[in-house]
């Protein structure tokens, strides 16, 4: 049941992303961060396979990609990352699919919703973007993704999740720190790498 749910959700997300044809954005400055993600992010996702006891808690990077590439292109890039992880790692295709969904797609999608809410309800300025969307939004999105994953696996017969949730809470803040820091750096030095950033929107009122 859980496997069917993961496969269905992943297929729908991929179909929507392909329908939006986000590769058209790669003709501009976003080609650089997209290629960098395909090269660097598999190493982050493969790290748990090298740790003792196959530790599954890990950094995501999906929320930073969302800020840089937008949701449709992020979905496709994360699919490529998961494919590389499957090819180079020890996990099978189903494990790679689950990793793509819960470590990549779910946090990116939740971060998209959080970003839309912040745009709707908070003023448009630099601090809302970097502290609200990049930092706090990442922490909430990554943690909620982990909670949802653990709850569904528990319903499917997995053991208790208390320690796993504590670990995911801590790792969510690690993701949030890196995303917030890099987003602030990119805003200052490479705003063209942030598809979700606009000088006109976020600096006009500051």
Buried (B, 14 or more C-beta within 10 A) or exposed (E): EBEEEBBEBBEEBBEEBBEBEBBEBBEEBBEBBBEBBBEEBBEBBBEBBEEEEEEBBBBBBBBBBBBBBBBBBBBBBBBBBBBBBBEEBEBEEEBBBBBBBBBBBBBBBBBBEBBEEBBEEEEBBBEBBBBBBBBBBBBBBBBBBBBEBBEBBEEEEBEEBEEBBEBBBEBBBBBBEBBBBBBBEBBEEBBEBBBBBEEEEBBEEE
